[in-house]
Each structure stands twice: as C-alpha cells, then as structure tokens.
Amino acid sequence: MTPAGSLLAAHDLRKAYGPTNALDGAEFSIHPGEVVAVMGPSGSGKSTLLHCLAGIVTPDSGSILYDGREMATMNDAQRSALRRSEFGFVFQFGQLVPELTCVENVALPLRLNGTGRKDAERTALSWMERLEVDDLKAKRPGEVSGGQGQRVAVARALVTNPRVLFADEPTGALDSLNGERVMELLTEAARSANAAVVLVTHEARVAAYSDREIVVRDGRSRDMERIV
Amino acid sequence: MSIGHTLLGLLESGPRHGYDLKRAFDEKFGHDRPLHYGQVYSTMSRLLKNGLVEVDGIEAGGGPERKRYAITDAGITDVQRWLATPEAPEPYLQSTLYTKVVLALLTNRNASDILDTQRSEHLRMMRILTDRKRKGNLADQLICDHALFHLEADLRWLELTAARLDKLAEVVTR
C-alpha cells in the first residue's frame, strides 16, 4: 500500500547479493519537501535501499512507485533520464570532476541535459550562492576544503531542481562544524525547493536534521513515525 | 548547577540588586529554567550569612528586594576555588534503559522495540535542539551542542546494545 500523497514509495523490496539478503521486505515512503533519515548499522541494507529507490540497483522483487509510476516497468534509458532530471545525488566523497572548476562542476548536470554553457553556469552560480560557495567558482576541487567541496557537490545535486535528493552519508568525511553547516544548507535549500531528501546516515546528529527516521536492520525497515 | 557560585560570579563585575542578579542569570544561564525570586533571596541570605557577600546599600522605602549586594574577598576566593575544581564526571552506571532491556529479555519481550522507541524519542529531542540551535545565538548553540552530544552518546550506546542483543540475551537468561 502506498501512503497517500507520497512522491516515492517502496513496498516489500527484496534484494540478495549471493546468499546475503541485503533487503528482505523493506518499506519506504517520502512526501515532497520531506527529509527522511534512513538509519541503521553498517551492513543493515540502508545503502542498498537508497540505490534501489534511486533506480541505480534493480531489486529482485517488490514495487517502487515514483510519482505514481512503477520503476520496474521503466527501461534503462527511462531510469537514466529520471536520475538525470528528477533526482539529485550527494555522496560521502569523490564526486567532483577534478579537471573542471567548481562552477563547471555544478553546471555539469545542466550541460549534460543540453543547456548552453552561459545559462548553465548562471544557474549554477545562483545555487553556489545559496550554498555560500560562489566565491570558489573559478577554483578546482583540489583547491578547496572538504567542507567547501561538499557544499559544491550539494549545489551540483540541486542545480537541476530535482524532486528527490539522495544523500548517502553526506557529512561522513567532514568534521562536526563543517558537517553541520553542510546539513543546515542542504536541508534549507532542499526545503525551499520542496525537494524530498532521502538521507542515509548512521550519525544521530545528522539524522536530527530530518523530519522523521526509518531504521533498517537485517534488510527490513521500520518507520518510527508510524509506530510510535 | 551551583546557583550560589553562579550568582557570586555575576557579582564579581560589580554590586547588583537581587532583581538584576536574577535577570543576568536568566539571560545567560536560565534559558529553560529561569530562577524564582525566592531562590535568589534565599541564596543571597545564605551567602550573606557565610560572609561571601555584603549589603552594599539599601534603597530608601524598599523591602528586602531593594538591597544591593557586593561580593567580598572571601566570596571572590570561593568563586575562584569553584571554577578551579573540576566537575565530577558522571559515570552513568545506573541506566534505566539498560534495566528495561534486560527485563525485556528476561520476560521474553522484544528488546529491539524498546531500543527503537528510545532512539525515536532521543531523535525527537535532538530535532528540537537542532532547530533551536539553528535559530539561536552562539550561547544557544553551545548549550544545545552540550545536550546534543550527550544524547548522541546515549544513542551510540543504544546502537551498540542493539547489535549485541542476542549475546546479552544469552548472558542474562543463562
């Protein structure tokens, strides 16, 4: 059953890697503008859940509805298009292209979607301003700090106005002050754009930026809001 | 918190009336728990009796609340001693949550549920503090951070316990 009004909802997801059940009947749902933390110990299946929800990994069974459309019925090209235009991604590290400047990095998703350089970089710069990294536009990723680089990565993830932002341990490589600033700016920017955020984290202080949490353990998920 | 020492410390910058002291305390330290006037006056009479403060002046026509207090040399020494003495680290050895988990295991109830519910409750409080921190000034941020780090420590223990529930069940039901 899909919770009413949800933008992205998964039901009874199963995924095995060899003998290991990474997902064993996981459930998930998120509404537009909502920030949901996916928590759980290492190896519990939370990253697999994120990868399935984002269409990166195909589950063995179960259903994923995005905006009313069943993802299993989409072909690879359709799923890629979805990832490019409707989803944004932020990972722990290693996301920026080292040869490009920061503004070129942020503009990259727009360029790949066919936007001209000038327009793409103008939009990119406005996102960099929101993430307070516009002064780094001409620098290359190797010349900025970890916290700054992560904010550039968040700007890049949001530049296409995605409806869902997937963030997998986005502050995992940062110290707590930088991590907090990234979380503040990420959640503010996502909320103001009414984007839903699927936030995978094992850190409670990061999860505290969410509206609610689900806990994944042994491939099964538990939505705490619907239980408590 | 030692209210007496805190009020004494506030007096070090100059004499104040009881009302001023309460206001200064609430502004700097009493965000969630402002002092009652009664607490201020009972504390001040104790400090007065112990020679740590003295009455610096009484405004005409006023009752006891119009007294102006000044810190004495003995008071300054007392504040200095208090500041230099480390606070005893709280060992947290009697945890209600631990008791609940063990009892759940002993009575064949679901201990994971207890931990999940507790995590959720902790996170609810952490969200409130995170929000207050975001909207607050530096003092708010530091106060909230202190609370957040403690709640986070509880949650680390909780996750570790969740990962060891099977082993704990073996031990306690043996």
Interface residues (C-beta under 8 A of the other chain):
Chain A: A37 M39 P41 E184 H202 E203 A204 R205 A207 A208 Y209 S210 D211 E213 V215 R217 R222 M224 I227 V228
Chain B: S112 D116 T117 R119 S120 E121 H122 L123 M126 R127 L129 T130 R134 L148 L151 E152 L155 R156 E159 A162 A163
